């Protein structure tokens, strides 16, 4: 939406995401008023997000592929976050990225929404993975920290001394004065 004219200037097609930091640097846009294809709107040129869409000053804000080197380099990588496989450190498949949550002020992706496979989705809910859990992003997978900690086996717990704080004898109040009432 253009601030000068108050009309729709283009439609956002897809985000251009930098895979090194999961930050959206621009959106690829499409529309009849564009002079170059593909065209982009840089995040820095978005004045406001509202219920009608992204608000920018005018169509002068649209840039072509070769106008901004950062956008061109990231666009040529062809990184598509949605649909990427997510695995843990042990190489267990957790699912595929179905959506993401971002911090609107900086356009940094904060959480990945991971859909489980058909069988697992019957018994388990969608996973939310915070960006701090991501270890690596490569061409095929997003590798995240495993959330399951190794538990101590039952055989090894026999040697551990377990103290239940609720079962210890509590100190009793001194009732020595109860037997000998004081005289005034």
C-alpha positions as CSV (number, residue, x, y, z in Angstrom):
1,X,0.0,0.0,0.0
2,X,1.4,3.4,-1.0
3,X,1.3,6.2,1.5
4,X,1.3,8.9,-1.3
5,X,-1.6,7.4,-3.3
6,X,-3.3,5.2,-0.7
7,X,-3.6,2.4,-3.3
8,X,-2.3,-1.1,-3.6
9,X,1.1,-0.9,-5.4
10,X,2.1,-4.6,-5.4
11,X,1.5,-7.9,-3.7
12,X,4.2,-9.6,-1.5
13,X,4.9,-13.0,-3.0
14,X,7.7,-14.4,-0.9
15,X,10.2,-13.4,1.8
16,X,13.9,-13.2,1.0
17,X,15.4,-14.8,4.1
18,X,19.1,-14.7,5.0
19,X,19.9,-18.3,6.1
20,X,22.9,-17.2,8.2
21,X,20.8,-15.3,10.7
22,X,17.1,-16.1,9.8
23,X,16.4,-12.5,9.0
24,X,14.0,-11.3,6.3
25,X,15.9,-8.7,4.3
26,X,13.2,-8.1,1.7
27,X,10.0,-9.4,0.1
28,X,9.7,-10.3,-3.5
29,X,6.7,-8.4,-4.9
30,X,4.5,-8.7,-8.0
31,X,2.2,-6.2,-9.6
32,X,1.3,-4.3,-12.7
33,X,3.0,-1.1,-11.7
34,X,6.4,-2.7,-11.4
35,X,9.0,-1.9,-14.0
36,X,11.4,-4.8,-13.2
37,X,10.8,-8.4,-12.6
38,X,11.7,-9.7,-10.1
39,X,11.1,-6.6,-7.9
40,X,11.6,-6.4,-4.1
41,X,10.7,-4.2,-1.2
42,X,13.4,-3.8,1.3
43,X,12.4,-4.2,5.0
44,X,14.1,-0.8,5.7
45,X,11.6,0.8,3.3
46,X,8.5,-0.6,5.1
47,X,7.1,2.3,7.1
48,X,4.4,0.3,8.9
49,X,2.6,-3.0,9.0
50,X,-1.1,-2.8,9.3
51,X,-4.2,-4.9,8.7
52,X,-4.2,-3.7,5.0
53,X,-0.6,-4.8,4.5
54,X,2.8,-3.2,4.3
55,X,2.8,0.5,4.0
56,X,5.6,2.2,2.0
57,X,6.0,5.7,0.7
58,X,5.6,5.1,-3.0
59,X,6.6,2.8,-5.9
60,X,10.0,4.4,-5.9
61,X,10.8,2.1,-3.0
62,X,10.7,-1.0,-5.2
63,X,14.2,-2.2,-6.2
64,X,15.3,-4.7,-8.9
65,X,17.4,-7.8,-8.4
66,X,20.6,-6.0,-9.3
67,X,20.0,-2.8,-7.4
68,X,21.0,-4.1,-4.0
69,X,23.9,-6.5,-3.7
70,X,22.8,-8.0,-0.4
71,X,19.3,-8.9,-1.8
72,X,20.8,-10.3,-5.0
73,X,23.3,-12.5,-3.2
74,X,20.7,-13.9,-0.8
75,X,18.1,-14.3,-3.5
76,X,20.5,-16.3,-5.7
77,X,21.0,-18.8,-2.8
78,X,17.4,-19.8,-3.3
79,X,16.8,-20.5,0.4
80,X,13.2,-21.5,1.1
81,X,12.4,-22.0,4.8
82,X,8.9,-23.4,4.5
83,X,9.1,-27.2,3.8
84,X,12.6,-27.7,5.1
85,X,13.3,-30.8,7.0
86,X,14.1,-30.4,10.7
87,X,16.2,-33.0,12.4
88,X,17.9,-33.2,15.9
89,X,21.5,-33.7,16.7
90,X,21.0,-37.5,16.7
91,X,19.7,-37.2,13.1
92,X,16.1,-38.1,14.1
93,X,13.6,-36.4,11.8
94,X,11.3,-34.1,13.7
95,X,9.2,-32.8,10.8
96,X,9.1,-30.0,8.3
97,X,8.8,-26.2,8.7
98,X,5.2,-25.3,8.2
99,X,5.3,-21.7,9.4
100,X,7.4,-19.3,11.5
101,X,6.9,-16.5,13.9
102,X,8.9,-13.3,13.6
103,X,9.7,-10.2,15.6
104,X,8.0,-7.5,13.7
105,X,10.4,-4.7,14.6
106,X,13.5,-6.4,13.2
107,X,11.9,-9.1,10.9
108,X,14.0,-11.7,12.6
109,X,12.5,-15.2,12.7
110,X,12.1,-16.1,16.3
111,X,10.3,-19.5,16.2
112,X,9.9,-22.3,13.7
113,X,6.5,-24.1,13.5
114,X,7.3,-27.8,12.7
115,X,4.6,-30.1,11.4
116,X,5.1,-33.8,12.3
117,X,4.6,-36.6,9.9
118,X,1.1,-38.0,9.3
119,X,1.5,-40.8,11.8
120,X,3.1,-38.7,14.5
121,X,0.6,-35.9,14.0
122,X,-2.1,-38.1,15.3
123,X,-0.5,-38.4,18.7
124,X,1.8,-35.4,18.9
125,X,1.2,-31.7,18.4
126,X,3.1,-29.3,16.2
127,X,6.6,-28.4,17.5
128,X,7.7,-24.9,18.2
129,X,11.4,-24.5,18.0
130,X,13.1,-21.3,19.2
131,X,15.9,-19.8,17.2
132,X,18.4,-20.5,20.1
133,X,17.8,-24.2,19.6
134,X,19.1,-24.1,16.0
135,X,22.6,-25.5,15.6
136,X,23.0,-25.5,11.8
137,X,21.1,-24.7,8.6
138,X,22.4,-26.5,5.5
139,X,21.0,-27.1,2.0
140,X,18.9,-30.0,3.1
141,X,18.1,-29.7,6.8
142,X,17.8,-27.5,9.9
143,X,19.6,-29.2,12.7
144,X,18.3,-28.4,16.2
145,X,19.4,-29.3,19.8
146,X,17.9,-32.6,21.0
147,X,15.5,-31.9,23.9
148,X,15.6,-35.3,25.5
149,X,18.2,-35.6,28.2
150,X,19.7,-38.9,29.1
151,X,18.1,-40.3,32.2
152,X,20.0,-42.2,34.9
153,X,19.1,-45.9,34.7
154,X,17.3,-47.5,37.6
155,X,20.2,-49.8,38.4
156,X,22.5,-46.8,38.9
157,X,20.1,-45.1,41.3
158,X,20.5,-47.8,44.0
159,X,23.8,-46.3,45.0
160,X,22.4,-42.8,45.2
161,X,21.3,-41.7,48.6
162,X,17.8,-40.1,48.4
163,X,16.7,-37.9,51.2
164,X,13.1,-37.0,51.4
165,X,12.9,-33.6,53.2
166,X,9.3,-34.3,54.2
167,X,10.1,-37.6,56.0
168,X,12.9,-36.3,58.2
169,X,12.0,-36.0,61.9
170,X,11.2,-32.4,62.5
171,X,12.6,-30.8,65.6
172,X,10.0,-30.7,68.4
173,X,9.4,-27.7,70.5
174,X,10.9,-27.7,73.9
175,X,8.1,-28.6,76.3
176,X,10.3,-28.5,79.5
177,X,8.2,-25.6,80.8
178,X,4.9,-27.5,80.3
179,X,5.8,-29.9,83.1
180,X,6.9,-27.1,85.5
181,X,4.5,-24.2,85.3
182,X,6.2,-21.0,86.2
183,X,5.0,-19.3,89.3
184,X,4.7,-15.6,89.5
